[in-house]
Amino acid sequence: MNETRGFKTLEKRYGVKVVSEGVHFNPLTNRTSETFKIYSADKCKWENGLSRAGVKKECEKWARQLLEIKEKVENARS
């Protein structure tokens, strides 16, 4: 999996793993954009095709569910 910078706080808080899907070029706007995938603490794919801002919004939107998954995984490990 590709390492991404700038998501350590979200990864620690919600127990998610943020992975880059790659950089894509849009010929209509003549710009590139990077998209990301989110994996929950139980290593299941949560969402894909998100921008940097979209990753934060998605984590905040589903905070309760992500924290419950993180807690279950931590309890299973101990």
Secondary structure as the mmCIF struct_conf table of DSSP 4:
data_model
#
loop_
_struct_conf.conf_type_id
_struct_conf.id
_struct_conf.beg_label_comp_id
_struct_conf.beg_label_asym_id
_struct_conf.beg_label_seq_id
_struct_conf.end_label_comp_id
_struct_conf.end_label_asym_id
_struct_conf.end_label_seq_id
BEND BEND1 ARG A 5 GLY A 6
HELX_RH_AL_P HELX_RH_AL_P1 LYS A 8 TYR A 14
STRN STRN1 LYS A 17 ASN A 26
TURN_TY1_P TURN_TY1_P1 PRO A 27 ASN A 30
STRN STRN2 ARG A 31 TYR A 39
TURN_TY1_P TURN_TY1_P2 ALA A 41 ASP A 42
BEND BEND2 LYS A 43 LYS A 43
STRN STRN3 LYS A 45 LEU A 50
HELX_RH_AL_P HELX_RH_AL_P2 ARG A 52 LYS A 61
TURN_TY1_P TURN_TY1_P3 TRP A 62 TRP A 62
HELX_RH_AL_P HELX_RH_AL_P3 ALA A 63 ARG A 77
#
